[in-house]
Amino acid sequence: MRVERLSAWGAGGLDETAWNGLLARSATDVPFLTWQWQTAWWEAFGPGPLALFVVRDGETPIGLLPLYGLEAGGRTVLRLVGEEEIWKALLPSLLELRWDLLDLHCLPAASPSLQLLPGLARAWGLAVEVEREERCPVVELPESWEAYLARLSGKDRHELRRKLRRLETRQARTSALTTPAAVAAVLDTFLGLHRKSKAGKARFMDARMEGFFRAVALAFARAGWLALWILWVEGRPAASLLCLDYGSRVSLYNSGFDPEAARLSPGVGLIAASIRDAIGRGRRRYDFLRGEEPYKYGFGAVPADVFAVRLRRR
């Protein structure tokens, strides 16, 4: 087993196929660790320098750790772009770099890094901090839409049905775009609804963020991992969802709606349509991702914790 440090995407024979193949065999196979997401994020936001560690068994990659360095308050911080033997091999190489803080975010409870790294790091004399960072509401999906509705509380089920009936009276229809050409054709609609939703979202969606959204949406569409949902009311777009359809789960990554249609609850109707579609295609989990907005729990979600791990040199 050996550790190699790369400074550019695609170096060392580590291409999209090798990267995603290793990810598919890992315990944390999530869309945000795919080659498509990591490279799109780096192209839009990567502050540099890139430190991409590859653990190999012979010539076969068996572990990856993409990090970038930045200066913060006079300290050098390494952050995740972002099995025990893998970490044992990686730590000595990490300690050869100049850094003050290794800052890892959004680690799920089942992550081997969360379970193994703190103890290994303490053995190397590092100070370790572990904290719950956020909660991600998730819905474990049953076999049918009827079974899903039966799981909701009486109040939530009544409210959902009432809002869906109200949309039906306004000739509401939904469309889910999945091919690169179809996604490209409606991205402007999604971005417009996103910016309309509220002032904070308009500020968030600056030119650089828009470039990232466009790049990652098209990359995921080419891979077959994306559905861009639009809800139309009387022929006009009223709400939109950007859903990542990866493996056995659908993740609601971002959304937007027209405030003029707010009284119709178009977002609720569109989320319900995407959940029903996910159930129909055999997906096992619907993930609302970070943020505990009350509406997410109205769909029967339960919280799943994600954690941060920080290593400091003493």
Residue, then its C-alpha position, 0 to 999 in steps of 0.5 A: m500500500r502506498v500514498e501518492r499526492l496529485s495536484a491536478w484532476g485527471a493526473g496519475g491515471l485517476d480519471e472519471t471512470a476510476w474515481n466513480g468506480l472506487l466511490a461505488r465500492s465505498a461506504t459513503d457513495v453519495p452524489f457529492l463525492t462523484w467526479q462530476w460534482q467534485t470537478a464542477w465545484w473545483e472549477a467554480f470555487g476551488p481556491g487552491p492549492l489542490a492536494l489530492f491523495v490517492v492510496r494504491d494497492g499496487e497500481t489500483p486506487i483503493g482510497l481517495l482524499p481530495l483536499y484544498g488549502l487556504e489561509a484563515g486568520g494566519r493559519t493554514v487550513l485543509r478542507l475536504v473537497g469533500e477504512e481504517e487501513i486507508w487512514k493509517a496510510l494517509l495520516p503520515s502523508l498528511l502530516e508532511l504538509r504544512w497545515d494547522l487545521l484539517d477541517l472535514h464537513c458533512l460526514p454522515a453518521a455511517s462514515p468510516s472517517l467519522q468512526l475511525l479518524p478521531g481515534l487514529a488522529r489522537a494516536w498521532g498526537l493531534a487534537v480532535e474535535v467532533e461535533r454535530e454540524e447539521r441535521c438532514p431530514v430524510v424520508e424512507l420510502p415504502e413500496s407504494w404511494e398509498a403506503y407513503l400517505a398512510r405513514l403521514s400523520g392525519k394532519d399532514r396527510h389531510e393538508l397534503r391532499r387539500k393542497l394537491r386538490r387545489l392545484e388540480t383545480r388550476q390545471a396544474r401539471t408537472s414535468a421532469l426533465t432528465t436529458p442534457a438537452a431538455v435540462a439545458a432548455v429549462l435551466d433559465t426557468f429554474l434559475g429565474l424561479h430560484r431568484k424570485s423565491k426570496a431576496g436571500k436566494a437572489r443574492f446566493m445565485d450570483a454569476r459564479m454560483e450560476g455557472f456552477f449550477r449549470a455545469v453540475a446540472l448538465a454533468f449529472a444529466r449526462a450521467g443520468w443522475l438528475a431530474l429538473w422538475i417544473l410545476w406549471v399552473e395555467g401554462r406558467p412556471a410556478a415552482s421548480l426542483l433540482c433533484l439528484d437521482y443517484g443510486s437508491r436515493v433522490s436528493l432535493y438539492n435546490s428549489g424555486f417558486d413564483p411568490e405570486a403563486a404562493r397561495l397555491s403551495p406549488g412547491v408542496g405539489l411539486i415535492a409530492a410529485s417527485i416523491r411519488d415518482a421516486i417511489g414508483r421507480g423503486r428508490r428507497r430514500y428521499d433526502f431533503l439535505r441540510g436544513e430543518e425547515p418545517y415543511k420538510y417534516g410535513f412530508g414525514a421526514v425524520p432527522a439524520d445527523v451529519f458531523a464535522v471532524r477537525l484535527r489540529r496540530r498541538 
